[in-house]
Amino acid sequence: MEHVIDYLAEEEKQEQAAEWLGQVKMTEQQRLEYKLYRAACLLSNVEPVRADFITGDIPWCVINDMELELNENELERRETAQAKAFAAHA
């Protein structure tokens, strides 16, 4: 049977170890974007590579999935805000 590697889990372990050693310092915004990048890589069937993310060498299909996810999140946020505003006026 083939050995299956969970690249995301391995990468998270490396990131945690590097942060613990003080080698990598990412801002909160970078961490959020990196999570979005990794999720988009899964959807696009592309192996996430931290160096590619840092240098901005991201395949167009991954960028497209990231944009779609951001648009869906923004739409959900706006609908929630609109529902709250409507409830406040009712």
Secondary structure in CASP SS format (residue, H / E / C, confidence):
PFRMAT SS
TARGET T0000
AUTHOR 0000-0000-0000
METHOD secondary structure of the structure
MODEL  1
M C 1.00
E C 1.00
H C 1.00
V C 1.00
I C 1.00
D C 1.00
Y H 1.00
L H 1.00
A H 1.00
E H 1.00
E H 1.00
E H 1.00
K H 1.00
Q H 1.00
E H 1.00
Q H 1.00
A H 1.00
A H 1.00
E H 1.00
W H 1.00
L H 1.00
G C 1.00
Q C 1.00
V C 1.00
K C 1.00
M C 1.00
T C 1.00
E H 1.00
Q H 1.00
Q H 1.00
R H 1.00
L H 1.00
E H 1.00
Y H 1.00
K H 1.00
L H 1.00
Y H 1.00
R H 1.00
A H 1.00
A H 1.00
C H 1.00
L H 1.00
L H 1.00
S H 1.00
N C 1.00
V C 1.00
E C 1.00
P C 1.00
V C 1.00
R H 1.00
A H 1.00
D H 1.00
F H 1.00
I H 1.00
T H 1.00
G C 1.00
D C 1.00
I C 1.00
P C 1.00
W H 1.00
C H 1.00
V H 1.00
I H 1.00
N H 1.00
D H 1.00
M H 1.00
E H 1.00
L H 1.00
E H 1.00
L H 1.00
N H 1.00
E H 1.00
N H 1.00
E H 1.00
L H 1.00
E H 1.00
R H 1.00
R H 1.00
E H 1.00
T H 1.00
A H 1.00
Q H 1.00
A H 1.00
K H 1.00
A H 1.00
F H 1.00
A H 1.00
A H 1.00
H H 1.00
A C 1.00
END
